[in-house]
Amino acid sequence: MSESLRDSAGRHFQKTLSLMQEGKLEEALKELEQAEETAKLLLKDPENEFFQADLQTSFYNVFTLGYRFYDMGRFPQAQNFYELSLLISQNLLATDPENVSYQSYVGTTLNNLGNLLSDMGRIEEAKQRYENALEMRQNLLENDLKNVSYQSSVAVTLNNLGNLLSNMGRIEEAKTKVRKRTRNEAKPP
C-alpha cells in the first residue's frame, strides 16, 4: 500500500511540475491537490516506504512547488507546500541529525516561510520563522566559520528579520540585527 501511495504521489508531483512549465496552471492545481493529499497520508507514518526511498527528491519537488506558487502570488498554496517541505526536511534531519544538507534544508524552508508569511501580513508568524531559520543557519556557520554559503545564509535571514522588525516599528531591535549581519558579512573567509 505505501509503495503504491508513494508512486502515486511521485507521479502527481511530476505531472504538476510539467503542467506548470507548460503554463497549464488550472490543470496543475488539480493534479497538485491529489499529490498533496497523498503526500500528507504518507507523512503521517515515518516508518513507511516514503521515508525510506526518494524522500530527498520529494523534498525538492515539494519545495519547488511551494516556490513556484509563491512566485505566482498564490500564497495559500505556497504555504501548504512550504509547510509540507518543512515537515519532510525535519524528518530527513531526524534520520541524520549531523547531516549539514538536511540542516540547510530546514533553514532555507523556514526562511522562505518567513518571507511568505510576511507577504501575507502574518508578521508575528514570519518573525518566528525567521528566528528559527536564523538559529539553524547560525549553528551551521558556527561549525564552519569559513563557509561563504553559510555566511551568506545567515546574512540573508538577518536582513529579512531586520527589515521585518523595522516595518513593525521596532527600530532598535532591527538595528541590532543589521549590525550583527554586517559583522557576519565582514568576517574573512
Residue frames as qw, qx, qy, qz and C-alpha x, y, z in Angstrom:
[[0.000, 0.885, 0.466, 0.000, 0.00, 0.00, 0.00],
 [0.296, -0.811, 0.089, 0.497, 2.72, 2.52, 0.96],
 [0.427, -0.159, 0.581, 0.674, 4.64, 1.80, -2.21],
 [0.229, 0.577, 0.654, 0.432, 1.63, 2.49, -4.41],
 [0.140, -0.937, -0.278, 0.161, 0.87, 5.69, -2.45],
 [0.417, -0.607, 0.292, 0.610, 4.49, 6.78, -2.78],
 [0.380, 0.115, 0.657, 0.641, 4.46, 6.10, -6.52],
 [0.094, 0.784, 0.583, 0.192, 1.14, 7.91, -6.89],
 [0.241, -0.894, -0.079, 0.369, 2.46, 10.98, -5.04],
 [0.435, -0.375, 0.471, 0.670, 5.58, 10.98, -7.20],
 [0.306, 0.399, 0.689, 0.522, 3.57, 10.78, -10.41],
 [0.026, -0.896, -0.443, -0.015, 1.28, 13.60, -9.30],
 [0.341, -0.776, 0.113, 0.519, 4.22, 15.82, -8.33],
 [0.410, -0.144, 0.588, 0.682, 5.99, 15.21, -11.64],
 [0.202, 0.598, 0.666, 0.398, 2.83, 15.85, -13.65],
 [0.152, -0.919, -0.288, 0.224, 2.18, 19.03, -11.67],
 [0.369, -0.592, 0.304, 0.649, 5.66, 20.34, -12.41],
 [0.344, 0.143, 0.690, 0.621, 5.26, 19.53, -16.11],
 [0.077, 0.770, 0.603, 0.192, 1.88, 21.22, -16.32],
 [0.238, -0.875, -0.098, 0.409, 3.22, 24.31, -14.57],
 [0.380, -0.367, 0.475, 0.704, 6.13, 24.50, -17.00],
 [0.218, 0.362, 0.728, 0.541, 3.64, 24.27, -19.88],
 [0.134, -0.078, 0.036, -0.987, 1.64, 27.13, -18.37],
 [0.529, -0.356, -0.634, -0.438, -1.42, 24.95, -17.70],
 [0.040, -0.309, 0.588, -0.746, -1.98, 26.27, -14.21],
 [0.711, -0.170, 0.131, -0.669, -5.55, 25.14, -13.62],
 [0.913, 0.094, -0.386, -0.096, -4.72, 21.56, -14.62],
 [0.443, 0.346, -0.638, 0.527, -1.59, 21.75, -12.48],
 [0.344, -0.344, 0.430, -0.761, -3.66, 22.83, -9.47],
 [0.893, -0.090, -0.066, -0.436, -5.97, 19.83, -9.82],
 [0.824, 0.222, -0.483, 0.197, -3.02, 17.48, -10.10],
 [0.177, 0.446, -0.544, 0.688, -1.38, 19.21, -7.20],
 [0.627, -0.363, 0.228, -0.650, -4.34, 18.71, -4.91],
 [0.973, -0.019, -0.194, -0.127, -4.10, 14.97, -5.48],
 [0.635, 0.361, -0.492, 0.474, -0.36, 14.99, -4.87],
 [0.126, -0.500, 0.432, -0.740, -0.73, 16.99, -1.68],
 [0.807, -0.299, 0.108, -0.497, -3.38, 14.70, -0.20],
 [0.946, 0.108, -0.292, 0.090, -1.35, 11.59, -1.00],
 [0.439, 0.447, -0.491, 0.606, 1.84, 13.08, 0.46],
 [0.389, -0.500, 0.344, -0.693, 0.05, 14.06, 3.67],
 [0.948, -0.177, -0.056, -0.259, -1.14, 10.47, 4.10],
 [0.837, 0.252, -0.356, 0.330, 2.38, 9.19, 3.65],
 [0.199, 0.546, -0.423, 0.695, 3.91, 11.70, 6.03],
 [0.671, -0.531, 0.097, -0.508, 1.69, 10.57, 8.90],
 [0.959, -0.248, 0.137, 0.031, 3.70, 7.36, 9.22],
 [0.045, 0.843, -0.521, -0.127, 7.51, 7.87, 9.29],
 [0.575, -0.266, 0.771, 0.072, 8.03, 4.11, 9.09],
 [0.775, 0.513, 0.338, -0.146, 6.52, 3.82, 5.62],
 [0.754, 0.163, 0.353, 0.529, 8.47, 3.44, 2.40],
 [0.229, 0.925, 0.143, 0.266, 8.05, 7.11, 1.54],
 [0.340, -0.892, 0.300, -0.002, 10.69, 7.84, 4.15],
 [0.771, -0.284, 0.502, 0.270, 12.88, 5.01, 3.00],
 [0.557, 0.222, 0.545, 0.586, 13.06, 5.90, -0.69],
 [0.240, 0.522, 0.388, 0.720, 13.26, 9.18, -2.55],
 [0.278, -0.805, -0.433, 0.294, 12.50, 11.42, 0.44],
 [0.317, -0.469, 0.150, 0.811, 15.19, 13.88, -0.57],
 [0.096, 0.199, 0.631, 0.744, 13.74, 14.04, -4.10],
 [0.178, -0.713, -0.669, -0.108, 10.31, 14.54, -2.58],
 [0.310, -0.681, -0.205, 0.631, 11.67, 17.48, -0.58],
 [0.198, -0.206, 0.392, 0.874, 12.99, 19.14, -3.75],
 [0.036, -0.414, -0.738, -0.532, 9.71, 18.56, -5.60],
 [0.263, -0.765, -0.576, 0.116, 7.53, 19.88, -2.79],
 [0.327, -0.592, -0.043, 0.736, 9.83, 22.85, -2.10],
 [0.172, 0.001, 0.528, 0.832, 9.90, 23.70, -5.82],
 [0.112, -0.609, -0.706, -0.345, 6.12, 23.66, -5.96],
 [0.317, -0.770, -0.384, 0.399, 5.97, 25.99, -2.97],
 [0.311, -0.395, 0.215, 0.837, 8.46, 28.33, -4.59],
 [0.088, 0.231, 0.648, 0.721, 6.56, 28.37, -7.87],
 [0.190, -0.738, -0.637, -0.118, 3.24, 29.08, -6.18],
 [0.347, -0.692, -0.178, 0.608, 4.87, 31.85, -4.15],
 [0.254, -0.180, 0.415, 0.855, 6.32, 33.32, -7.33],
 [0.050, -0.424, -0.701, -0.571, 2.83, 33.21, -8.92],
 [0.240, -0.266, 0.197, -0.912, 1.32, 35.04, -5.92],
 [0.756, -0.300, -0.455, -0.363, -0.72, 32.01, -4.85],
 [0.071, -0.563, 0.617, -0.546, 0.21, 32.33, -1.21],
 [0.786, -0.260, 0.352, -0.437, -2.11, 29.78, 0.42],
 [0.965, 0.244, -0.101, 0.000, -0.91, 27.03, -1.95],
 [0.440, 0.622, -0.496, 0.416, 2.68, 28.13, -1.47],
 [0.385, -0.540, 0.534, -0.524, 2.29, 27.94, 2.29],
 [0.950, -0.072, 0.153, -0.261, 0.88, 24.41, 2.06],
 [0.889, 0.356, -0.202, 0.205, 3.88, 23.23, 0.10],
 [0.180, 0.655, -0.515, 0.523, 6.43, 25.10, 2.17],
 [0.628, -0.442, 0.435, -0.471, 4.91, 23.59, 5.32],
 [0.991, 0.088, 0.059, -0.085, 5.00, 20.16, 3.70],
 [0.671, 0.539, -0.359, 0.360, 8.63, 20.64, 2.63],
 [0.187, -0.646, 0.516, -0.530, 9.45, 21.74, 6.19],
 [0.862, -0.249, 0.305, -0.320, 7.91, 18.56, 7.51],
 [0.935, 0.313, -0.112, 0.123, 9.87, 16.46, 5.02],
 [0.406, 0.650, -0.438, 0.469, 13.15, 18.26, 5.76],
 [0.445, -0.572, 0.480, -0.494, 12.62, 17.90, 9.51],
 [0.967, -0.070, 0.186, -0.159, 12.00, 14.19, 9.04],
 [0.768, 0.501, -0.272, 0.291, 15.17, 13.90, 6.97],
 [0.046, 0.685, -0.488, 0.539, 17.08, 15.72, 9.71],
 [0.744, -0.417, 0.341, -0.394, 15.63, 13.41, 12.35],
 [0.990, 0.131, -0.007, 0.044, 17.08, 10.42, 10.47],
 [0.752, 0.159, -0.087, 0.634, 20.55, 12.01, 10.32],
 [0.249, -0.928, -0.217, 0.171, 20.91, 14.98, 12.74],
 [0.478, -0.558, 0.288, 0.613, 24.53, 15.68, 11.75],
 [0.519, 0.395, 0.552, 0.519, 23.77, 15.99, 8.02],
 [0.119, -0.419, -0.032, 0.900, 24.51, 19.62, 7.12],
 [0.110, -0.151, -0.626, -0.757, 22.46, 19.41, 3.92],
 [0.319, -0.571, -0.750, -0.101, 19.39, 18.45, 5.92],
 [0.290, -0.575, -0.353, 0.679, 20.10, 21.25, 8.40],
 [0.067, -0.191, 0.296, 0.933, 20.37, 23.64, 5.47],
 [0.172, -0.384, -0.757, -0.500, 17.05, 22.40, 4.00],
 [0.306, -0.673, -0.628, 0.244, 15.30, 23.20, 7.27],
 [0.247, -0.507, -0.087, 0.821, 16.90, 26.66, 7.49],
 [0.014, -0.005, 0.516, 0.857, 16.08, 27.52, 3.89],
 [0.226, -0.505, -0.769, -0.320, 12.49, 26.37, 4.20],
 [0.305, -0.670, -0.497, 0.460, 12.00, 28.33, 7.43],
 [0.174, -0.359, 0.128, 0.908, 13.45, 31.46, 5.82],
 [0.095, -0.171, -0.644, -0.740, 11.19, 31.11, 2.77],
 [0.280, -0.617, -0.735, -0.009, 8.19, 30.57, 5.02],
 [0.262, -0.570, -0.268, 0.731, 9.14, 33.78, 6.82],
 [0.037, -0.124, 0.390, 0.912, 9.16, 35.65, 3.50],
 [0.215, -0.370, -0.771, -0.472, 5.79, 34.21, 2.54],
 [0.322, -0.643, -0.646, 0.257, 4.15, 34.88, 5.89],
 [0.198, -0.433, -0.065, 0.877, 5.49, 38.44, 5.85],
 [0.089, -0.026, -0.532, -0.842, 3.97, 38.99, 2.41],
 [0.328, -0.480, -0.773, -0.255, 0.69, 37.57, 3.71],
 [0.257, -0.649, 0.073, -0.712, 0.72, 40.12, 6.56],
 [0.864, -0.447, -0.226, -0.042, 1.23, 37.46, 9.23],
 [0.193, 0.813, -0.405, 0.371, 4.08, 39.34, 10.82],
 [0.552, -0.577, 0.531, -0.284, 4.48, 37.56, 14.17],
 [0.954, 0.072, 0.290, 0.001, 4.47, 34.17, 12.45],
 [0.658, 0.686, -0.161, 0.266, 7.03, 35.44, 9.94],
 [0.121, -0.801, 0.483, -0.333, 9.23, 36.72, 12.76],
 [0.788, -0.348, 0.480, -0.164, 9.13, 33.31, 14.46],
 [0.920, 0.339, 0.148, 0.130, 10.08, 31.52, 11.22],
 [0.400, 0.803, -0.298, 0.326, 12.96, 33.93, 10.62],
 [0.381, -0.699, 0.526, -0.299, 14.23, 33.44, 14.16],
 [0.907, -0.105, 0.404, -0.053, 14.07, 29.65, 13.77],
 [0.787, 0.575, -0.007, 0.223, 15.84, 29.86, 10.41],
 [0.097, 0.859, -0.391, 0.317, 18.49, 32.13, 11.92],
 [0.656, -0.525, 0.512, -0.177, 19.16, 29.69, 14.73],
 [0.934, 0.158, 0.306, 0.093, 19.57, 26.79, 12.30],
 [0.616, 0.722, -0.070, 0.307, 21.77, 28.81, 9.95],
 [0.139, -0.847, 0.432, -0.277, 23.94, 30.21, 12.74],
 [0.823, -0.339, 0.453, -0.039, 24.55, 26.69, 14.03],
 [0.865, 0.408, 0.163, 0.243, 25.80, 25.69, 10.60],
 [0.314, 0.855, -0.207, 0.358, 28.05, 28.75, 10.45],
 [0.487, -0.743, 0.416, -0.194, 29.47, 28.17, 13.94],
 [0.885, -0.145, 0.429, 0.107, 30.62, 24.72, 12.83],
 [0.675, 0.247, 0.379, 0.583, 32.25, 26.05, 9.65],
 [0.097, -0.804, -0.144, 0.568, 33.07, 29.75, 10.01],
 [0.152, -0.417, 0.510, 0.737, 34.84, 29.96, 6.66],
 [0.300, 0.390, 0.829, 0.264, 31.91, 28.61, 4.66],
 [0.044, 0.071, -0.171, -0.982, 30.80, 31.52, 2.48],
 [0.368, -0.349, -0.693, -0.513, 27.43, 29.91, 1.76],
 [0.451, -0.544, -0.649, 0.281, 26.66, 29.71, 5.48],
 [0.220, -0.296, -0.155, 0.916, 27.80, 33.30, 5.96],
 [0.171, -0.105, -0.436, -0.877, 25.51, 34.39, 3.15],
 [0.423, -0.449, -0.750, -0.236, 22.56, 32.41, 4.51],
 [0.375, -0.512, -0.519, 0.572, 22.91, 33.96, 7.96],
 [0.094, -0.201, 0.065, 0.973, 23.21, 37.43, 6.43],
 [0.254, -0.269, -0.614, -0.697, 20.07, 36.92, 4.31],
 [0.454, -0.555, -0.697, -0.003, 17.99, 35.80, 7.27],
 [0.338, -0.440, -0.330, 0.764, 19.33, 38.60, 9.47],
 [0.019, 0.018, -0.287, -0.958, 18.47, 41.07, 6.73],
 [0.356, -0.411, -0.689, -0.479, 14.95, 39.65, 6.38],
 [0.472, -0.565, -0.607, 0.299, 14.42, 39.74, 10.12],
 [0.268, -0.299, -0.124, 0.907, 15.86, 43.26, 10.39],
 [0.143, -0.159, -0.432, -0.876, 13.55, 44.53, 7.64],
 [0.439, -0.505, -0.712, -0.214, 10.56, 42.88, 9.27],
 [0.436, -0.518, -0.477, 0.560, 11.37, 44.41, 12.65],
 [0.132, -0.134, 0.093, 0.978, 11.87, 47.81, 11.06],
 [0.280, -0.306, -0.571, -0.709, 8.48, 47.55, 9.35],
 [0.507, -0.553, -0.659, 0.053, 6.98, 46.65, 12.73],
 [0.158, -0.892, 0.035, -0.421, 8.39, 49.88, 14.17],
 [0.819, -0.540, 0.084, 0.176, 10.92, 48.03, 16.30],
 [0.444, 0.847, -0.248, 0.156, 13.81, 50.11, 15.02],
 [0.270, -0.729, 0.609, -0.155, 16.33, 49.44, 17.81],
 [0.805, -0.095, 0.584, -0.045, 15.83, 45.70, 17.54],
 [0.768, 0.623, 0.130, 0.069, 16.19, 45.97, 13.74],
 [0.170, 0.886, -0.414, 0.119, 19.42, 47.95, 14.11],
 [0.564, -0.497, 0.654, -0.082, 20.82, 45.20, 16.30],
 [0.859, 0.234, 0.455, 0.027, 20.02, 42.60, 13.64],
 [0.582, 0.803, -0.053, 0.116, 21.56, 44.70, 10.86],
 [0.124, -0.826, 0.540, -0.102, 24.72, 45.31, 12.88],
 [0.724, -0.247, 0.643, -0.025, 25.01, 41.61, 13.50],
 [0.811, 0.515, 0.271, 0.058, 24.56, 40.96, 9.77],
 [0.320, 0.901, -0.272, 0.107, 27.26, 43.47, 8.93],
 [0.390, -0.647, 0.652, -0.066, 29.68, 41.82, 11.36],
 [0.819, 0.053, 0.571, 0.009, 28.94, 38.40, 9.82],
 [0.689, 0.712, 0.106, 0.088, 29.50, 39.71, 6.29],
 [0.092, 0.908, -0.396, 0.103, 32.77, 41.34, 7.32],
 [0.753, -0.417, 0.506, 0.057, 34.27, 38.08, 8.59],
 [0.245, 0.599, -0.659, -0.383, 37.06, 36.97, 6.28],
 [0.940, 0.117, -0.155, -0.280, 36.52, 33.64, 4.51]]
